[in-house]
Amino acid sequence: MLVRRTTRASLVTGSLTAVLLLLAGCDSGADVNPDGGSAKVSGPAVIAPGKPGEAARTLSPEDVEKQRAEDDSPNSADFDYTRMMIEHHTQALEMTELAPERAKSTQVKRIAERIAAAQKPEIAAMEGWLKTNDGDKQDTSHDHETMPGMATSAQLKELGALRGKKFDDLFLTLMITHHEGAITMATDVKAQGNNILVEEMADDVIAQQATEISRMRDLTG
């Protein structure tokens, strides 16, 4: 389970800082029932400033935790990341499709297979997320070569013309850079996005591609 960033808390319009200071002073420890039942959040009530012209409200610790988790609406960073990562993954698949016929190293072929096996479902998941959130109906134009780690058209053309060890060397070089770019994008959306599902997908990209970078670097030595 991911820890929600405090910037996602949506209590009410007013002084968020004041609320957080009050929370910090609360005893929010859990009480365990004598019969071994589930723990229940306890502690003093929290005063939440009201909207202009409205009185403040008293929130229980349970209400505070619930409202923290409710504001999960996607923002522009979530949509931009998802659209761009689909394009980013698509280029990786284009490179992996060349490996079976052109790579010399069995290890390079296996890495290409693993990359394809991981990124195809990720593309499907991101496309599904966009459809669910109506993001597939919005502008999707991006200059793909400006995305971190993307190979240029010239580099892809060169890769497609190579075979054997020369192919292996360029494939590894381009794919390591490609993966590093994906991790940069995923790290950025974790800081700027607001949707928990996008954050979870970004976590998966970071974990998966960091492992693959390590494997590919072992082959470049």
Summary of the structure (lengths in Angstrom):
residues: 221
radius of gyration: 23.4
end to end distance: 37.5
largest distance: 73.3
contacts: 633
relative contact order: 0.13
helix: 64%
strand: 5%
